[in-house]
């Protein structure tokens, strides 16, 4: 039944609606394109046209509109791993802001693969997206892709990665964020601070480690390789890291985790082992995810403004779609320490 209705609606034209409503084709066009005010079309006439369109199950021909405007009103978004809550929050913001501006988002999950990033890029080009937001994988070195995007003159934003003054980018200062987290633990009296990291080849890992060491240096605390625990970037990885850190001697009095998901796993592990937080060991996460306030001990964390990142990415991209001659911008967002119970 639904398929039959769809087939019927695809054959409905503006002229069909005009005939049913007893008005001109031009009047119908003004109403359906939300331009009734330009011709001062009476409200009763407008209502009659909309009612006729509804009864006929009329749907706008989006493709015809795209051909006329030269725009598809779609944006391509490539993310490294859609499984991470931090990325999910960015995606939700991007979708909301794009929708508010009349755009749809097509999402490609590259699964930390530069090959899949290129595949999604090619697919988006075939779909004629109006612009791209690329959130590179942590090991991203795909300068060839950036060069290709520049050559075909497609507006694009690099989100979470900066590649020079000639490209539009939005990043959060992860070095400063890690410094704030570590300094907070030091000021609370800890000098044996473990740092739980993910893959050391990842740029975010390297930047956070740099901020961690910067804080240790400021307070004359010697860096100890034994205090660095490598694990998967997940709650499960945090559970594993919690078991490892309890075997370190002397035992750490504080933990700085690479993200909130890892920190939540650490909290769970410490709780199972009868370790009190923060009395025995303090814990700080990173990202300020929504879940961070729901732990048994609410998580102190670093907010790197993922919602602001998503919003500014869309705004910056739409400006470039409207005017491709605008100079590139490099936006650096400053993270904030969010102090809670842990």
Helices and strands as residue ranges (DSSP letters): H 2-10, H 14-21, H 25-32, G 36-39, H 43-55, H 62-69, E 74-79, H 85-100, E 104-109, H 114-126, E 131-134, H 143-151, E 156-159, E 169-172, H 174-187, E 193-197, H 203-218, G 225-227, E 228-230, H 235-245, E 254-257, H 260-272, E 282-284, G 290-293, E 301-303, H 306-322, E 330-333, E 336-338
